[in-house]
Amino acid sequence: MIFYPTNKIRVQVNKENVLKSGIVKPEDADLIVPYIDIDLPESGITKNQLMMLDILANNNWERPIYFTGGSYSPSEYIWMKEYLQLEGLVYKLVPIRTPLNPNNPYMMGRLDSDLMYDIVMQWSWGNSSSPEIYHDPETRKNSISFRSNMARLAEQLLEEGKTKKAKNVIDLAIEKMPLDYFGYYSLMVPFVDAYYKLGESQSAQKLASRISFKYRDELEYFSSLTVNEQYMMGENVITEIERYRTMVEAILVNEDKVLLKTELDLFVKSITPFVFLYGEYDYYTSLALFVEGYYIAEETQKARALIETIVPQYQERFEAIAGYAKKNKMPVLDRIKNEVLDYQELINISKSYDEKSYSDSLQSGFDVVIEKFN
């Protein structure tokens, strides 16, 4: 094997060719960088990667270079993931740096909302929404890219105040990739959130209720299995629960009082048979966020009932750890700090919505437990 003398490569940018070929719009000319630096892997590269670099070296920005989506390995994008622009289902190489999203590394590249909108609205969908055909697994899987990219476009359009275009994109995605035929329900949650942002509460409620029903239907099936079968499928069960949780959280974030009144109860009822997969502490403390949901829905008694189920979990855990020898406390110190903050946050939610006497009693109980750590 022949090793290269350096893993540092600088690609010069011919700004004139970039603009002449239409790779970048004239209005974005000031964003064009003079060069792009690439860090190759120190171990070496393969022939196909060398060919990609050769195309890049000889292209001189006279024609656009595109990458298909679906892969997130840096090598698949010639180690230039920060120089991409999403256009429909593909990424175009552009000499404009867009740092990767630290919270979501899969959200790559910049997005020209008007250009992408024009591309998406011209897509030919064939029989995608037809009830007369069989939507095979590969077809359903392809909806992942379509829905993800359309959701991202809708979000960008909303940020730019282009609400009519955003609604058109969402409506198109729901019409052409029906929930009943394509599955992958978690990818529909961004559309629920977008409908709320558009002020289309009824559309958001209708879609959220349908998605929630799908999750409850799956969990009902899992609950019909034997305990051993549930253990064997534990990862699948928990995955569905967490995706369902994200759906309910979207309703909570948008403070939909009407839907929260019913959906919170349905969610808790659906996941209760699977406490043993989480363990009581993790299961009950993970419900803390929904205390606020009950308060928003003006279901104070249900909020209190949930608090009084969660608080003993914290108290029992902290009292046990407080009794550890000092050397045994140290390894769990950071985690315990976060859990103490979570416990206090639960009380703060009560302070924001409930009577002072009730939240004060919760605070007193907290103080007694935490005092033992002194």
C-alpha positions in Angstrom: 0.0 0.0 0.0 1.3 3.5 -0.9 0.7 6.0 1.8 0.1 9.7 1.0 2.7 12.2 2.4 0.0 14.3 4.1 -3.7 14.0 5.0 -4.3 17.7 4.6 -5.8 18.9 1.3 -6.8 22.4 0.3 -9.4 22.8 -2.5 -9.3 26.2 -4.2 -12.6 27.8 -5.1 -13.0 29.5 -8.4 -15.6 32.0 -7.5 -16.2 33.1 -11.1 -17.0 29.6 -12.2 -19.2 28.9 -9.1 -21.4 31.8 -10.0 -21.3 31.3 -13.8 -22.3 27.6 -13.4 -25.2 28.5 -11.0 -23.8 26.4 -8.2 -24.4 29.4 -5.9 -27.0 32.1 -6.5 -25.6 35.7 -7.1 -27.2 36.9 -3.9 -25.2 34.4 -1.9 -21.9 35.4 -3.5 -20.6 37.0 -0.3 -20.9 33.7 1.5 -18.5 31.9 -0.9 -15.2 30.8 0.8 -11.9 31.1 -1.0 -10.9 27.5 -0.3 -12.1 24.3 1.4 -9.7 22.3 3.7 -10.1 18.6 3.8 -8.7 16.2 6.5 -8.3 12.8 5.0 -8.1 9.7 7.3 -4.5 9.2 8.4 -4.7 5.4 7.7 -5.3 5.7 4.0 -8.1 5.9 1.4 -9.7 3.4 -1.1 -9.7 3.6 -4.9 -13.3 4.8 -5.1 -12.5 7.6 -2.7 -9.4 8.5 -4.7 -11.6 8.7 -7.8 -14.0 11.1 -6.0 -11.1 13.3 -5.1 -9.9 13.2 -8.7 -13.3 14.4 -10.0 -13.3 17.2 -7.4 -9.7 18.3 -8.4 -10.5 18.4 -12.1 -14.0 19.9 -11.9 -12.9 23.5 -11.1 -16.5 24.3 -10.1 -17.6 24.3 -13.7 -20.4 21.8 -13.0 -22.3 21.0 -9.8 -21.4 17.9 -7.9 -24.3 16.0 -6.1 -24.4 13.4 -3.4 -27.3 11.1 -2.6 -28.6 11.0 0.9 -29.0 8.0 3.2 -25.4 7.7 4.3 -23.7 9.8 7.0 -20.1 8.7 6.8 -17.8 11.6 6.2 -16.0 9.7 3.4 -19.3 9.5 1.4 -19.2 13.3 1.1 -15.4 13.5 0.4 -15.0 14.7 4.0 -16.8 18.0 3.2 -20.1 17.6 5.1 -20.0 21.2 6.1 -20.1 22.3 2.5 -23.5 20.8 1.4 -26.8 22.3 0.3 -29.9 20.1 0.5 -31.9 20.2 -2.7 -34.9 17.8 -2.7 -33.5 14.4 -2.0 -29.8 15.1 -2.8 -27.0 17.3 -1.5 -25.1 19.7 -3.7 -21.5 20.6 -3.0 -21.3 24.4 -2.4 -18.4 26.5 -1.3 -20.4 27.9 1.6 -19.6 26.6 5.1 -22.6 25.4 7.2 -21.4 23.9 10.5 -23.0 20.6 11.5 -25.8 20.8 14.0 -24.3 19.6 17.3 -27.8 18.5 18.5 -28.5 16.6 15.3 -25.5 15.5 13.3 -27.9 14.1 10.6 -29.1 17.6 9.8 -26.5 18.3 7.2 -26.0 21.3 4.9 -27.7 24.6 4.3 -31.2 24.9 2.7 -32.4 27.4 0.0 -36.1 27.2 0.9 -37.4 28.8 -2.3 -35.3 26.5 -4.6 -36.1 23.4 -2.6 -39.8 24.3 -2.5 -39.9 24.5 -6.3 -38.2 21.1 -6.6 -40.5 19.4 -4.1 -43.7 20.8 -5.6 -42.7 19.4 -9.0 -42.1 15.8 -7.7 -44.1 13.1 -9.5 -45.7 10.8 -6.9 -47.2 8.1 -9.2 -49.6 5.9 -7.2 -48.1 6.6 -3.8 -51.4 7.4 -2.2 -53.4 4.8 -4.0 -55.3 2.3 -1.8 -55.2 -0.1 -4.8 -51.5 -1.0 -4.6 -49.3 -2.8 -2.1 -46.8 -0.5 -0.4 -43.9 -2.8 0.0 -41.2 -2.4 2.8 -38.7 -0.7 0.5 -41.3 1.8 -0.7 -42.3 2.5 2.9 -38.6 2.9 3.9 -38.1 5.5 1.2 -40.6 7.7 2.9 -38.0 8.3 5.6 -35.9 10.6 3.4 -39.0 12.2 1.8 -40.7 13.0 5.1 -37.5 14.1 6.8 -36.5 16.5 4.1 -40.0 17.9 3.6 -40.3 18.4 7.4 -37.0 20.3 7.4 -38.2 22.4 4.4 -41.4 23.2 6.2 -39.6 24.3 9.3 -37.3 26.5 7.3 -40.2 28.1 5.5 -41.9 28.8 8.9 -38.8 30.4 10.2 -38.7 32.7 7.2 -42.4 33.6 7.6 -43.5 31.8 4.4 -46.5 30.2 6.0 -48.5 29.4 2.9 -45.6 27.5 1.3 -45.0 25.7 4.6 -48.6 24.5 4.7 -48.4 23.4 1.1 -45.4 21.2 1.8 -47.0 19.6 4.9 -50.3 19.0 3.2 -48.4 17.4 0.2 -46.4 15.1 2.5 -49.5 13.9 4.3 -51.5 13.5 1.1 -48.9 11.6 -0.9 -47.5 9.4 2.0 -50.6 8.4 3.9 -50.1 7.4 7.5 -51.9 4.1 7.0 -49.8 3.0 4.1 -46.3 4.2 4.9 -45.9 3.7 8.7 -42.8 5.3 10.3 -45.1 7.3 12.5 -42.3 9.2 14.3 -41.5 11.0 11.1 -44.9 12.6 11.2 -44.4 14.4 14.5 -42.6 17.4 13.0 -45.7 17.9 10.8 -47.9 18.0 13.9 -45.6 20.6 15.4 -45.7 22.6 12.2 -49.5 22.6 12.0 -49.5 24.1 15.5 -47.1 26.8 14.5 -49.3 27.6 11.5 -52.3 28.0 13.8 -53.9 25.0 12.2 -54.9 23.4 15.5 -57.6 21.2 14.2 -55.3 19.7 11.6 -52.6 19.2 14.3 -55.1 17.5 16.6 -56.4 15.2 13.9 -53.0 14.1 12.8 -51.7 13.7 16.4 -54.7 11.6 17.4 -54.2 9.3 14.4 -50.5 8.8 15.2 -51.2 8.2 18.9 -53.8 5.6 17.9 -51.2 3.7 15.8 -48.8 3.6 18.8 -51.5 2.4 21.2 -52.5 -0.3 18.7 -48.9 -1.6 18.6 -48.5 -1.4 22.4 -51.8 -3.3 22.9 -50.4 -6.1 20.7 -47.1 -6.2 22.8 -49.1 -6.3 26.0 -51.0 -9.4 24.7 -47.7 -11.4 24.6 -46.3 -13.4 27.4 -43.9 -11.8 29.8 -41.0 -13.8 28.3 -41.9 -12.7 24.8 -42.1 -9.1 26.0 -38.6 -9.4 27.5 -37.3 -10.8 24.2 -38.9 -7.9 22.3 -38.1 -5.4 25.0 -36.0 -3.1 22.8 -38.8 -2.9 20.2 -41.3 -2.2 22.9 -39.3 0.6 24.5 -38.5 2.1 21.2 -42.2 2.4 20.4 -43.0 3.8 23.8 -40.3 6.5 23.5 -41.5 7.4 20.0 -45.1 7.7 21.4 -43.7 9.8 24.2 -42.2 12.2 21.7 -45.7 12.5 20.0 -47.3 13.4 23.4 -44.5 15.9 24.2 -45.3 17.7 20.9 -48.8 18.2 22.1 -47.5 19.3 25.5 -45.0 21.8 24.1 -47.8 23.4 22.1 -50.0 23.5 25.2 -53.1 22.0 23.5 -55.4 21.8 26.5 -58.1 19.9 24.6 -55.9 17.1 23.4 -53.9 16.9 26.6 -57.0 16.0 28.6 -57.3 12.8 26.7 -53.9 11.9 25.3 -52.0 12.0 28.6 -54.4 9.4 30.2 -54.2 7.2 27.1 -50.4 7.4 27.0 -50.0 6.4 30.7 -52.6 3.7 30.4 -50.9 2.2 27.3 -47.4 2.1 28.8 -48.3 0.9 32.3 -48.1 -2.8 31.4 -44.3 -2.3 30.6 -43.1 -0.9 33.9 -40.9 -4.0 34.4 -39.0 -3.3 31.3 -37.8 0.1 32.7 -37.7 -0.6 36.4 -40.0 1.5 38.7 -37.5 4.3 39.3 -36.8 5.0 35.6 -40.4 4.4 34.6 -42.0 6.8 37.0 -39.4 9.6 36.9 -39.7 9.6 33.1 -43.3 10.7 33.5 -42.3 13.9 35.4 -42.7 16.1 32.2 -46.3 15.1 32.0 -47.1 16.6 35.4 -47.0 20.0 33.6 -49.2 18.6 30.9 -51.9 17.8 33.4 -51.6 21.2 35.0 -52.0 22.9 31.5 -55.0 20.7 30.9 -56.4 22.0 34.2 -56.4 18.5 35.7 -54.8 19.4 39.0 -55.8 16.3 40.9 -54.2 14.1 38.2 -51.1 16.2 38.3 -50.9 15.8 42.0 -51.5 12.0 41.8 -48.6 11.7 39.3 -46.3 13.8 41.5 -47.2 11.7 44.5 -46.2 8.6 42.5 -42.9 10.1 41.4 -41.7 11.7 44.6 -41.4 8.5 46.6 -39.1 7.1 43.9 -36.7 10.1 44.3 -36.9 10.0 48.1 -36.3 6.2 48.4 -33.3 6.5 46.0 -31.7 9.5 47.6 -32.1 8.1 51.1 -30.5 4.9 50.1 -27.5 6.7 48.5 -27.2 9.0 51.5 -26.4 5.9 53.5 -23.5 4.8 51.3 -20.0 5.1 52.5 -18.3 8.2 51.0 -16.1 6.2 48.6 -19.2 4.6 47.2 -21.0 7.9 46.7 -18.3 9.4 44.5 -18.7 7.2 41.4 -22.4 8.2 41.2 -22.0 11.8 42.2 -22.6 13.5 38.8 -25.6 11.4 38.1 -27.1 12.1 41.5 -26.6 15.8 41.0 -28.7 15.7 37.8 -31.4 13.7 39.5 -31.6 16.1 42.4 -32.1 18.9 39.8 -34.8 16.9 38.2 -36.5 16.4 41.6 -36.4 20.1 42.2 -37.7 20.9 38.8 -40.7 18.7 39.5 -41.4 20.8 42.6 -40.9 24.0 40.6 -43.6 22.9 38.1 -45.9 22.5 41.1 -45.0 26.0 42.3 -45.9 27.4 38.9 -49.4 25.9 38.8 -50.6 24.7 42.1 -51.5 26.1 45.5 -48.7 27.4 47.6 -49.5 25.2 50.5 -49.2 22.1 48.4 -45.9 23.0 46.7 -44.4 24.2 50.0 -45.1 20.7 51.4 -43.3 19.1 48.5 -40.4 21.5 49.0 -40.2 20.6 52.7 -40.0 16.9 51.8 -37.3 17.6 49.3 -35.2 19.7 51.8 -35.4 16.9 54.4 -34.1 14.3 52.0 -31.3 16.5 50.6 -30.2 17.5 54.0 -29.0 14.0 54.5 -26.3 14.6 51.9 -24.7 17.3 53.9 
